[in-house]
């Protein structure tokens, strides 16, 4: 393992970082199944609407390795409508009684109505709710016992509500992939100040399918997501950059050169003020950001790029580790 004075190749240093991130992910605190089941069962008892639309919950981690419980609510009657920034509107033309708490009289799902519904359910549990730009974020604190070495760790996890629906528009990927997977959307603070109807589309099943034979794709995504941590850079922008470059890049190259190139391309998109959403032709993922916010993203991403290039030039592991918060 590299020490504070060791000088290696940039490629070797990036591989060490990638391996460390994988170790951190493997040792991340896991959930206690009984706790998550108790939470869901309580929600079902308190809310007939939740009981009717609940599909399942998944325990895992987000791209930044935060513990999450993804609560998936099924909306089989929903019809997605593309918004110009790559987000979607969800129209439910024939509203069953069980959906009336989350569907407005005009047939659309609004974040405000969904937030109010979630508040009515979550506030009966031991939760804290923080409203950020019209988007509620909930943190449920439960004791999850895990041993790392001789240390017992207690950590929080975040329930994340995801809406699930069939894809009924022109296929954005192959019909086989569209038919195999349901689609998902969630509330995002990045778009909430623009339109109360807008939800962020999450094509993670599509992404997994079309990149499963692309070597190093998810290693590079993990590295870039780590760089976004605590920098207020939305993760879905990273996915968009990588998906747009999937067929243009030799993904069998070394991780270091791939990382430097992909982050450079990300900065180029921010400078140009345009980042197409890979599954919606003509959309611009950056259009939902206000000018000042976009300028901040550009400055932050450029600073990270300069530090990466400096670490590449020097070959010092400590410089690279500091960028990833691993020093």
N, C-alpha and C positions, 0 to 999 in steps of 0.2 A: 504494500500500500504506500501511496505517495506521502512524504512528510513535508514539513514546512519549508525545507530548503531544497527539496528535490526538483530538478528540472527535467521534464520529459517532453515527448511530442504532444502537441495539442490533441491529436487523435487518441493517444493513450490516456490523457487526462479526461477527455470526454467519456471514454468507455468506463473509467473508474467512477465518474459521476453517475452515469447511467446504472451501473451495478449497485451503487449506494442507494439510489432512488428505489430500485427494485427491492432491496433489503428493507428499506423503510416501509414500503408498501406491504411486504410480507409480514412485518411485525406490527402493523397498525392494529389498534385495538379492535377486536371483533365484537359483534353484538351478542347479547343474550337473547335467544329466540323467544323465551317465555315473556320477556319484557315487551318486545314488539307485538307479539300476539295479544298481550293484555291491552296494549294501547288501541289496537284495531278493534278488538271486541268491545271495548268501552265506547269507541266512536259509533259502532253499529247500534249499540243499545241506546245511546243518546239521540241518534239522528236516523229516522227512517229513510231520509234522502241519501245519507251516506251509505246506509246498508244497501240501498237499491243500485247505486252507481259504483260502489266499490268493486274493483276487479281483483287486485292482489297487491302485495307489497314485496319489495325486493330490498335486501340488505346489502350494502356495498360501500363504495367510495367514489367520490367525484374525481375529476382529473387532477385536483390539487390534493388528493388523498384525505379529504375531510370525510369522516364517517357520515353516511347518509342513510335514511330509510325512504326509499322512493315509494310513495303511495299512488297507485295507478287507478284512476277513475275512468270507467268506460263510458264513452259517448257514441254509441254505434250509429245514431241518426245524424251525427254532425257532418256537415259539408265544409271542407276547407276552401278558403278564398285567399289567393295570394295578395299580399300587400307589396308595394313597390320597393320596400327595403328588405324583402326576404322573409318578413314575419307573415303570420297568417291571421285571418279572421275565421271564427267558427260559427257557422249558421246551423241552427237546429230547427228546421221548418215545422216539423210535427212534434210538438213538445209533450211528452208524457207527463203526468202529474208529478212523478218522482223527480223531474228535472226543473220544476218551476222555481226552485230557490236559486238556481244558478243560471237560468236562461231568461233574458229580458223579454218584455212583451213584443218586441220587434223580431224575436227569434234568434238573436245573437247572444253569445256568452260574453259577458263583460268582466274584466278583472275586478271591478268594484263589487259586483254581485258575488263573484267567487270568493273574494276576500271576506265579505260579510258572512257568507256561509261557513267558511273555514274558521273565522273568529268564533262563531256560535258553537262550533264543535271543539276547537282547540282550547278555548278558555275554560272548559270544564276539566282540563287536565293540568298538570303542573308544568306549564309552559310560559315562555316569555315571547311576546310578539312585538316586533319592531317594524313600523311602517316606513319604507324607503321608496320615495317617488311613486307612491301608489301600489307598492308591492310588499306584501307581508312576508317576513322571514321568521320562521319559528325555530327555536332551539330547545330541544327536550333534553334535560340532563338526567342521565341514568347511570348507575354504577355498573360498568362493564369490566369484569375482572379479567385481566390479562397479565401474563408474566413475561417480561423481557429481561432475560438474565435473572437477577434476584429482585427485580423491581415489579411491584404491582401498580397498575396504572388505572386511573379512573378518568373517563373521557366523555365528552358530550357527543351527541349525534344530531343531525338536522333532518327532520321530516320534510320531504320535498314532494309536493303534489304535482302529478303529471296527468294530463288529459290524453286518453287513448281513443283513436278513431280510425276508420278505414280510409284509404286514399282513394278519392273518387274523381280527381282531376286527371288530365293527361299525364301518363306516367313520366316521372322525372328520371327514373331509372328503368331497367328492364321490367317487363310485365311479370316475369318470374319472381323478381325481388319484391315488387309491389304487392303481389298476391300472397307472398310468403309472410310478410310482416305488417302488423298494424303500425300506424304512425302516432307520434307523440308531440305534445306541445306543453309549454310551461310559462308561467308569468316571469317577465324579465324587467328589471328596473331600467334597462337601457332603452326600451321602447315605450315604457309606461307613460312618460310625460308627453308622448306624441299622440297616442290614440288609445283610448280605454278598451278598444276592441282587439288590439294587437297582442298576439301571443308569439313567443319564440318557438319556431319549429325545431324539433330535435330529431335529426335523421340518423341516430346512432346505429340503429339496425342496418339501415342502408349503407352507412359508412363502413361498418364491419364487414358486410357482404362484399362490397366492391373493392375493399383494400386487403382482404384476407390473404391474398397471394402477393402482396407488396411487401418485400422485406424491409425491415427497419422503420416502417411507417409509424407504428405505435410507439417505438422507442423515441423517435424524434418528437412525436406529439407529447409524450411524457416529459421530455426535456424542456420543450417550449412552454408547456403548461406550468412547469415548476418556475420558469423565469417570470411567468405572469403572477405568481403568488405574491399577494400583498402589494401588487403594483396597480391594481384596479384595471387590469386588462381583461376584457371578457374572453372566456375560453373558446366560445364558438367562433370567434374571429380566427383563431389558430386553426381550427378544423377547416374553415373555409379556405384559408391559404394553402394548406396541405392538399386538400382535395382538388383544388384548381391546378396544382402542380403534379398531380399523381402520374399523368401520362407524359410529362415533360422532363422528368428527372430520372437519373439512374439511381434507384434506391438501394443498389448493392454497394454503393460507395461507403467509405468510412463515415462513422457517425459525426465526427468533428466537421468535416467539409459539408455534410448535409445540413447540420445545425446552422453553420454560418450562412449558408446559401438561403435556407428557408427563412431565417430571421431577417436577412437582408431583403428578401422579397416582401416580407410582412411590412417592413419599414417603407419600402417603395409604394405599397398600396396605401399606407397612411398618408404619405406625402402627396400622392395623387388624389386622395379623397375618394377613392373608389375601390371596392372589393366586392366583386360579384358573388352572389350566393350560388353555389354550384348546382342546386336543384331547381332554380327558378331563373330562366333566361331573362336578362335585362334588369334584374334587380341589383340593388347596391346595399350591401350590409352596413355601410357606414352612413347611410342617409338618415338614420334615426338619431345620430349623435349631433348635439349642438356644436357650433363652431369651436367654442372654447374647450369643450370636452375632447373633441377630435384633436385639437392642438396639444392638449395635455398627453393624450395617448401617443401622438407622434414624438413628442419630446422624451417621454419615458422609454419608448421602444428604441429611439436613437441612442439614448444613453446606454441601454443594455447592449446594443450592437457595438458601440465603441469599446465597451469593456470586454466583450467577447473577442474583438479583433486584437485588443491589447494582450489578452491572455493567449491568443493564438500566436502572436509575435514573440512573446516572452517565453512561452512554454512552461510557465510556473503553475504548478497545480493549485497553490494557495490562492492565486488571483482568480482562477476559474471557480474554485470551491466557494469563494466569497460571493460571487455572482449568484450562485445557486443556494446560498444560505446554508452551506454545509461546512463552513470553516470552524 
